[in-house]
């Protein structure tokens, strides 16, 4: 069993220490001393833990490890070139196991295939409490956490960090609901145009609209109700430092449900599958397996068009009259077109967030001659995605496999094509409820 004081220390003392070090009120060595005296000696032997307890300790020690890595590299000349040196002298448990070896064993003991450093899964999914996605009384998806205390762990204890972690997990939960509607359509000879499939596609469209709204509304909040861009760039992101030179720091790009949706719906970007596979070490084992399967299958739009006896190339060669006749004969095309269009709009909302909190402020800094952060660059995401690349991905999603139908699908059809149950909910202020359970 994990001593309760370890969790309490990460919730209370670690944020206080991080703030003191960042404000130059305490030396970075104090964090090492506190960990060595009050935390690491108390960690249990890994084999004595249940997988759930191992997950909880991965979350807590992940925050501690990220803090050690950051402060060492910011305060040690040449530390960025040798990030692994940050953990020298840190030992865990009565057997004095080197910190990173203990963390790796702990990650393996979770049984999830977790990375040997902090990750998207531990920082977001395991850290934040259970999120439920509901439509009326129906639970569409549930994304559990591993803690029961209702708290969200963070680096500095700021409300902005907690709100950001919550937003990201809410987004993943909505994406999970979407994928649970779409994944069954990849199996066997599943029909993509029957009444049940069309209902699922319409509901998935409403869910993606909910995802878009979550991000747009967060971006519209005043800094004090969301997170100031300066805190995001200079405090929050800088904890995504390397633990070793070639590792993969945590990033929103590692959201497995977003990656799955791209491979379900298609993304005509060269080598995108290679980009995704490069992230595999930082994903959980089940996520790697699911993504690998989707990568090897035709996309849902490809399956749809093949079932109708055509393909994307032929569709783009059709004149407007041919397109109208095709849609009249196969009205399910309207539902699929709207889904792909909303998928692109949700991606556009994500780009809006990235521009507001990262790319635009950094551009202003560059124009003012203020430069960039040395530790974690603000000119790209932590996995290296630049603003230009994200714009390219968004354009590719807009130019989806059914984009040729755009001239013949009107806004009137958009509303009339949603079935009564979903349409009635969609007219409400927030038709889909995304809630933190408990």
C-alpha positions in Angstrom: 0.0 0.0 0.0 1.2 3.5 -0.8 1.7 5.7 2.3 -0.9 8.4 2.3 1.7 11.1 3.0 3.3 10.6 -0.5 0.1 11.6 -2.2 -0.4 14.5 0.3 3.2 15.7 -0.4 2.6 15.8 -4.2 -0.6 17.6 -3.7 0.6 20.2 -1.2 4.4 20.4 -0.9 5.5 19.8 -4.5 3.6 22.8 -5.9 4.9 25.0 -3.0 8.5 23.9 -3.7 8.1 24.4 -7.5 6.8 27.9 -7.0 9.6 28.8 -4.6 12.3 27.5 -7.0 10.7 29.2 -10.0 10.6 32.5 -8.0 14.2 32.1 -6.9 13.0 31.9 -3.3 14.6 28.4 -2.9 17.5 26.6 -4.6 16.6 23.6 -6.9 18.6 21.4 -4.6 15.9 21.8 -2.0 13.6 19.7 -4.1 16.1 16.8 -4.2 16.6 17.1 -0.4 12.8 17.0 0.3 12.3 14.0 -2.0 15.2 12.2 -0.5 14.1 12.8 3.1 10.3 12.8 3.0 9.1 10.9 -0.1 11.4 8.3 -1.8 12.4 6.4 1.3 8.7 5.6 1.9 7.9 4.1 -1.5 7.0 0.4 -1.3 8.6 -2.5 -3.1 6.9 -2.5 -6.5 5.8 -6.1 -6.3 3.8 -5.4 -3.1 1.6 -2.9 -5.0 -1.6 -3.7 -6.9 -1.7 -2.5 -10.5 -4.0 0.4 -9.4 -1.7 1.4 -6.6 1.2 1.3 -9.1 -0.8 3.7 -11.4 -1.4 6.1 -8.6 2.3 6.1 -7.7 3.3 6.6 -11.4 1.1 9.8 -11.4 2.7 11.1 -8.2 6.3 10.3 -9.0 5.7 11.5 -12.6 5.1 15.0 -11.3 8.1 14.7 -9.0 10.3 13.5 -11.8 9.2 16.2 -14.2 10.0 18.8 -11.6 13.4 17.4 -10.9 14.2 17.3 -14.6 13.1 20.8 -15.2 14.9 22.5 -12.4 18.1 20.6 -13.0 18.2 21.6 -16.7 17.3 25.2 -16.1 20.0 25.7 -13.4 22.8 23.5 -14.6 25.1 24.6 -17.5 24.9 22.0 -20.2 22.1 20.2 -18.3 19.9 20.1 -21.3 22.4 18.0 -23.1 22.5 15.4 -20.3 19.0 15.4 -18.8 19.5 12.0 -17.2 22.0 13.4 -14.8 19.1 15.2 -13.0 18.2 11.9 -11.3 21.7 11.0 -10.1 21.6 10.6 -6.3 17.9 10.0 -6.2 17.1 6.6 -4.8 13.8 4.9 -4.0 12.7 2.6 -1.2 14.6 0.8 1.5 16.7 -1.0 -1.2 17.9 2.4 -2.6 16.9 1.7 -6.2 17.9 4.5 -8.6 14.8 6.7 -9.2 14.5 6.0 -12.9 14.9 2.2 -12.5 12.2 2.3 -9.8 9.9 4.3 -12.0 10.4 2.0 -15.0 9.6 -1.0 -12.8 6.5 0.8 -11.4 5.3 1.6 -14.9 5.7 -2.0 -16.0 3.8 -3.2 -12.9 0.7 -1.2 -13.9 0.2 -3.8 -16.6 -0.7 -1.1 -19.1 2.6 -0.8 -21.0 3.1 2.7 -19.6 6.2 4.7 -20.6 9.2 4.8 -18.3 8.6 8.5 -17.7 5.5 10.7 -17.2 3.0 10.6 -20.1 -0.3 11.8 -21.4 -2.0 8.8 -19.8 -0.7 9.5 -16.3 -0.8 13.3 -16.3 -4.3 13.5 -17.8 -6.3 10.3 -17.9 -5.2 8.8 -14.6 -4.7 12.1 -12.7 -8.1 13.7 -13.4 -11.2 12.0 -11.9 -13.8 10.0 -13.9 -15.4 11.9 -16.8 -18.8 10.9 -18.1 -20.3 12.0 -21.4 -24.1 11.9 -21.2 -27.0 12.6 -23.6 -30.0 12.9 -21.4 -30.0 9.9 -19.1 -27.8 7.8 -21.4 -24.1 7.6 -20.6 -22.3 7.6 -23.9 -18.8 7.1 -22.6 -16.9 7.0 -19.2 -13.2 7.7 -18.9 -12.1 6.8 -15.3 -9.3 8.2 -13.3 -7.3 6.2 -10.7 -7.9 8.5 -7.7 -11.1 8.8 -5.5 -10.2 12.1 -3.8 -11.6 14.4 -6.5 -8.3 16.3 -6.7 -6.3 17.2 -9.7 -2.5 17.1 -9.3 -0.5 19.8 -10.9 3.0 21.3 -11.0 2.4 24.5 -9.1 -1.1 24.1 -7.7 -2.5 26.8 -10.0 -6.2 26.8 -10.9 -5.2 27.3 -14.6 -3.2 24.0 -14.6 -6.0 22.1 -13.0 -8.5 23.6 -15.5 -6.3 22.7 -18.4 -5.9 19.1 -17.3 -9.7 18.9 -16.9 -10.3 20.4 -20.4 -8.0 17.9 -22.0 -9.6 14.9 -20.3 -13.1 16.2 -21.1 -12.0 16.4 -24.7 -10.6 12.8 -24.7 -13.8 11.5 -23.1 -15.9 13.1 -25.9 -13.5 11.6 -28.5 -13.9 8.2 -26.8 -17.7 8.5 -27.2 -17.2 9.3 -30.9 -14.9 6.4 -31.5 -17.1 4.0 -29.6 -19.8 4.9 -32.2 -17.5 4.6 -35.2 -15.2 1.6 -34.4 -18.0 -1.0 -34.7 -18.4 0.2 -38.3 -15.0 -1.1 -39.2 -15.9 -4.7 -38.3 -16.7 -7.4 -40.8 -19.4 -6.4 -43.3 -21.0 -3.7 -41.1 -23.3 -1.5 -43.1 -22.3 2.2 -43.2 -25.6 3.3 -44.7 -28.3 1.5 -42.7 -30.5 3.3 -40.2 -28.5 2.3 -37.1 -25.2 3.4 -38.8 -26.7 6.7 -39.8 -28.0 7.4 -36.3 -24.5 6.7 -34.9 -22.9 9.0 -37.4 -25.3 11.8 -36.6 -24.7 11.4 -32.9 -20.9 11.3 -33.5 -21.3 14.6 -35.3 -23.2 16.2 -32.4 -20.4 14.9 -30.1 -17.7 16.5 -32.2 -19.6 19.7 -32.1 -19.5 19.4 -28.3 -15.8 18.9 -28.5 -15.4 22.0 -30.7 -17.5 24.1 -28.2 -15.4 22.9 -25.2 -12.3 24.2 -26.9 -13.8 27.4 -28.3 -15.4 28.3 -25.0 -12.1 27.7 -23.1 -10.2 29.9 -25.5 -12.8 32.7 -25.0 -12.5 32.7 -21.2 -10.5 35.6 -19.5 -7.0 34.5 -18.5 -7.9 34.2 -14.9 -10.7 31.7 -15.7 -8.7 29.6 -18.1 -4.9 29.9 -18.0 -2.8 33.0 -18.8 -0.7 32.3 -21.9 2.4 33.4 -20.1 1.8 30.7 -17.5 1.2 28.1 -20.2 4.4 28.9 -22.0 6.8 29.7 -19.2 5.6 27.5 -16.4 3.3 24.7 -17.4 5.0 23.6 -20.7 8.5 23.8 -19.2 7.8 20.8 -17.0 7.6 18.8 -20.3 11.4 18.6 -20.3 13.3 15.4 -21.4 14.3 12.8 -18.9 16.7 11.4 -21.5 17.7 13.0 -24.8 15.7 10.7 -27.1 12.5 10.3 -25.0 9.0 11.6 -25.8 7.7 14.2 -23.4 3.9 14.4 -22.6 1.9 16.2 -25.1 -1.7 16.7 -26.3 -0.5 15.1 -29.6 -0.4 11.8 -27.6 -4.2 11.8 -27.1 -4.9 8.3 -28.4 -8.6 9.0 -29.1 -7.8 11.9 -31.4 -5.2 9.7 -33.2 -7.8 6.9 -33.7 -10.3 9.3 -35.1 -7.9 10.5 -37.7 -7.3 6.9 -38.9 -11.0 6.1 -38.8 -12.0 9.1 -40.9 -8.8 9.5 -42.9 -6.2 12.2 -43.2 -4.4 12.6 -46.5 -1.1 13.8 -45.2 2.0 12.0 -46.4 3.8 10.0 -43.7 1.2 10.8 -41.0 1.2 7.1 -40.1 4.9 7.3 -39.5 4.5 10.4 -37.4 2.0 8.5 -35.3 4.2 5.4 -35.0 7.0 7.6 -33.7 4.8 8.4 -30.7 4.1 4.7 -29.9 6.6 4.4 -27.0 4.7 7.0 -25.1 1.3 5.4 -25.6 -0.2 2.5 -23.6 0.0 -1.0 -25.0 -3.7 -1.3 -25.8 -3.6 2.1 -27.6 -0.6 1.0 -29.7 -2.4 -2.2 -30.8 -5.7 -0.4 -31.6 -3.9 2.3 -33.7 -1.8 -0.3 -35.5 -5.0 -2.1 -36.5 -6.7 1.0 -37.7 -3.6 2.0 -39.7 -3.8 -1.2 -41.7 -7.5 -0.9 -42.5 -9.3 1.2 -45.1 -10.8 4.3 -43.6 -14.5 4.5 -43.1 -15.0 7.0 -46.0 -13.1 4.6 -48.2 -15.3 1.8 -47.1 -18.4 3.9 -47.7 -17.5 4.9 -51.2 -16.4 1.4 -52.1 -19.8 0.1 -50.9 -21.5 2.7 -53.2 -19.3 1.6 -56.2 -17.1 4.7 -56.4 -14.1 6.3 -54.8 -12.8 9.7 -53.8 -11.1 10.4 -57.2 -14.3 9.6 -59.1 -16.3 11.7 -56.7 -14.1 14.7 -57.4 -14.6 14.3 -61.1 -18.4 14.4 -60.9 -20.4 17.5 -61.9 -23.0 19.0 -59.7 -25.8 17.2 -61.3 -24.1 13.8 -60.8 -23.5 14.7 -57.2 -27.1 15.6 -56.6 -28.3 12.3 -58.1 -25.8 10.4 -56.0 -26.9 12.0 -52.8 -30.5 11.6 -53.7 -29.9 7.9 -54.2 -27.7 7.5 -51.1 -28.8 10.0 -48.5 -26.4 8.5 -45.9 -23.7 10.5 -47.8 -25.1 13.6 -46.2 -24.6 12.3 -42.7 -21.1 11.2 -43.4 -20.3 14.5 -45.1 -21.4 16.4 -42.0 -19.4 14.1 -39.7 -16.2 14.7 -41.7 -16.9 18.4 -41.8 -17.4 18.6 -38.0 -14.2 16.6 -37.6 -12.4 19.4 -39.5 -14.1 22.1 -37.4 -13.1 20.4 -34.2 -9.5 20.3 -35.5 -9.8 24.0 -36.3 -10.9 24.7 -32.7 -7.8 22.9 -31.4 -5.6 25.0 -33.7 -7.4 28.1 -32.3 -6.3 27.0 -28.8 -2.7 26.4 -30.0 -2.6 29.8 -31.6 -4.0 31.7 -28.6 -1.9 30.0 -25.9 1.3 29.3 -27.8 2.0 30.4 -31.4 0.7 33.9 -31.4 2.3 34.9 -28.1 5.6 33.4 -29.1 5.4 35.3 -32.5 4.9 38.5 -30.5 7.9 37.7 -28.4 10.0 37.0 -31.5 9.0 40.3 -33.1 9.9 42.1 -29.9 13.3 40.4 -29.8 12.6 38.4 -26.6 13.4 35.1 -28.1 12.3 31.6 -27.0 12.6 29.4 -23.9 15.7 27.3 -24.0 14.3 24.3 -22.2 11.0 23.6 -24.0 10.6 25.7 -27.2 7.4 27.6 -27.6 7.8 27.6 -31.4 6.5 24.1 -31.6 4.6 21.5 -29.6 6.5 19.2 -27.4 6.5 16.5 -30.1 7.8 19.0 -32.6 4.5 20.0 -34.4 4.9 23.6 -35.7 2.1 26.0 -36.4 2.6 25.4 -40.1 2.3 21.7 -39.7 -0.9 22.0 -37.6 -2.4 24.3 -40.2 -1.5 21.7 -42.9 -3.3 19.0 -40.9 -6.4 21.2 -40.5 -6.5 21.9 -44.2 -6.2 18.2 -44.9 -9.2 17.4 -42.6 -11.2 20.1 -44.4 -10.3 18.6 -47.8 -11.8 15.3 -46.7 -12.8 12.3 -48.8 -16.4 13.7 -49.3 -15.4 17.3 -49.7 -16.6 17.2 -53.3 -20.2 17.1 -52.0 -19.9 20.5 -50.5 -21.8 22.4 -53.3 -24.9 20.1 -52.9 -25.3 19.9 -49.2 -27.1 22.9 -47.8 -27.5 24.2 -44.2 -31.1 23.2 -44.4 -30.2 19.6 -45.0 -27.8 19.8 -42.1 -30.6 20.4 -39.6 -33.2 18.2 -41.3 -30.7 15.3 -41.5 -30.3 14.9 -37.7 -32.9 12.6 -36.2 -35.5 14.0 -33.8 -33.9 12.7 -30.6 -30.5 14.2 -31.3 -31.9 17.3 -32.9 -34.0 18.2 -29.9 -30.9 17.9 -27.7 -28.8 19.8 -30.1 -31.1 22.8 -29.8 -30.4 23.0 -26.0 -27.6 25.2 -24.7 -25.4 22.1 -24.0 -27.0 19.0 -25.5 -24.3 16.7 -24.4 -23.2 16.9 -20.8 -19.5 16.3 -20.1 -19.2 15.9 -16.3 -16.6 15.2 -13.7 -18.2 12.3 -11.7 -18.5 12.7 -8.0 
